[in-house]
Amino acid sequence: MATFPPLDYLDLNYRSDLGIVTARWTRPVSSPELRAGYQSILHYAANCSDCRYWLIDSRRRLEVDARDVHWLTDVFYPTLRRHMHDVVFLAFLAAPYQLYPIQDAPVPPLPRNQGDNCSLCQFTDEGAAVHWLLAQGARPAVQEVA
């Protein structure tokens, strides 16, 4: 897989205590930036012991473009199983105003599965998003006692 440089509009962090990759968009992004960002998340997660549990904080992204939704649905999500070797679970953290339908491109209600590639759910509360990911199988690292 290609190496991706750090992006100034996306903070990536691996929560080894929870087994979750956290991706936080730090500002609104263009379509090319969004696509590069998702490729960076995939590369980062693949290098964190193939972490299949992602918390994506989209609250700072102001608008959702219908073309980007279609790219995610038709191009990006179908590649996840091949790259991550199993189903990927994505918890999207959104501001309440972002949950309204996109004009001219209705977004199917969440939670939903994208075939056998990934499972997605939206939240406005980070604690609820983390709880959902943990319920899907993400688990804190087990500490061995000597």
C-alpha positions in Angstrom: 0.0 0.0 0.0 1.2 3.5 -0.8 2.6 5.8 1.9 0.5 8.9 2.6 2.0 12.1 4.0 0.3 13.7 7.1 -2.6 15.9 6.2 -3.1 19.3 7.9 -6.9 18.8 7.8 -7.1 15.3 9.3 -5.9 14.1 12.8 -5.3 10.4 13.1 -4.9 8.6 16.3 -4.9 4.9 17.3 -6.5 4.3 20.7 -4.7 1.0 21.6 -6.6 1.0 24.9 -9.9 0.6 22.9 -8.7 -0.9 19.6 -10.1 2.1 17.7 -8.6 4.4 15.0 -9.9 7.9 15.5 -10.0 10.3 12.5 -10.9 13.9 13.1 -11.5 16.3 10.2 -10.1 19.6 11.5 -11.8 21.9 8.9 -14.0 21.8 5.8 -12.4 19.9 2.9 -12.7 19.8 -0.8 -13.6 16.6 -2.6 -10.0 15.8 -3.5 -9.0 16.4 0.1 -11.8 14.2 1.4 -10.8 11.3 -0.9 -7.1 11.7 0.1 -8.2 11.8 3.7 -10.1 8.5 3.5 -7.2 6.8 1.8 -4.9 8.1 4.6 -7.3 6.7 7.2 -7.3 3.3 5.4 -3.5 3.3 5.3 -3.2 4.3 8.9 -5.6 1.7 10.1 -3.9 -1.0 8.1 -0.7 -0.2 9.9 -2.3 -0.2 13.4 -2.5 -4.0 13.5 -5.2 -4.0 10.8 -7.6 -2.0 13.1 -11.2 -2.5 11.7 -12.9 -0.1 14.2 -13.0 3.5 13.1 -14.4 6.6 14.8 -14.7 9.3 12.2 -15.4 12.8 13.6 -17.0 14.8 10.8 -18.4 17.7 13.0 -16.0 20.3 11.5 -16.9 19.4 7.9 -19.7 21.9 7.0 -21.2 20.3 4.0 -21.5 16.8 2.5 -21.3 16.7 -1.3 -23.5 14.1 -3.1 -20.6 13.2 -5.3 -18.5 12.4 -2.2 -21.3 10.2 -0.8 -21.4 8.3 -4.1 -17.6 8.0 -4.1 -17.6 6.6 -0.6 -20.5 4.2 -1.3 -19.5 3.0 -4.8 -15.7 3.2 -4.7 -14.2 3.4 -1.2 -16.4 1.2 0.9 -16.1 -1.8 -1.5 -12.3 -1.8 -1.1 -12.3 -2.0 2.7 -12.6 -5.8 3.1 -9.9 -6.4 0.6 -7.5 -4.0 2.4 -8.5 -4.8 6.0 -9.1 -8.5 5.5 -12.5 -8.4 7.3 -15.5 -6.2 7.8 -14.7 -2.6 8.9 -16.9 -0.8 11.4 -17.3 3.0 11.0 -18.9 5.2 13.6 -19.5 8.6 12.2 -19.6 11.5 14.7 -21.7 14.3 13.2 -23.2 17.6 14.3 -27.0 17.5 14.5 -27.4 19.7 11.4 -25.3 17.3 9.4 -27.9 14.5 9.9 -30.4 16.1 7.6 -30.7 14.6 4.1 -28.4 15.8 1.4 -30.3 17.6 -1.4 -30.5 15.6 -4.7 -28.8 12.6 -3.1 -30.7 11.0 -0.3 -28.4 9.2 2.1 -29.7 5.8 3.2 -30.5 5.8 6.9 -27.8 4.5 9.3 -27.0 2.0 10.7 -26.5 0.0 7.5 -24.1 -2.5 6.0 -22.3 -1.9 2.8 -22.4 -5.5 1.6 -19.9 -7.6 3.5 -17.3 -4.8 3.4 -18.3 -2.5 6.3 -21.0 -1.5 8.7 -21.7 2.2 9.4 -23.6 4.1 12.0 -24.0 7.9 12.8 -23.9 9.5 16.2 -24.0 13.0 17.7 -22.4 11.8 21.0 -18.8 10.4 21.0 -19.5 8.2 24.0 -22.3 6.5 22.2 -20.2 6.1 19.1 -17.4 4.4 21.1 -19.9 2.2 22.9 -21.3 1.0 19.5 -17.8 0.2 18.2 -17.0 -1.7 21.3 -20.2 -3.6 20.9 -19.2 -4.6 17.4 -16.0 -6.3 18.7 -13.4 -3.6 19.3 -11.9 -4.4 22.7 -9.4 -2.7 25.0 -6.0 -4.3 24.9 -5.6 -6.9 27.6 -2.8 -6.2 30.1 -0.8 -9.2 31.1 0.0 -9.6 34.7 3.5 -10.8 35.5 
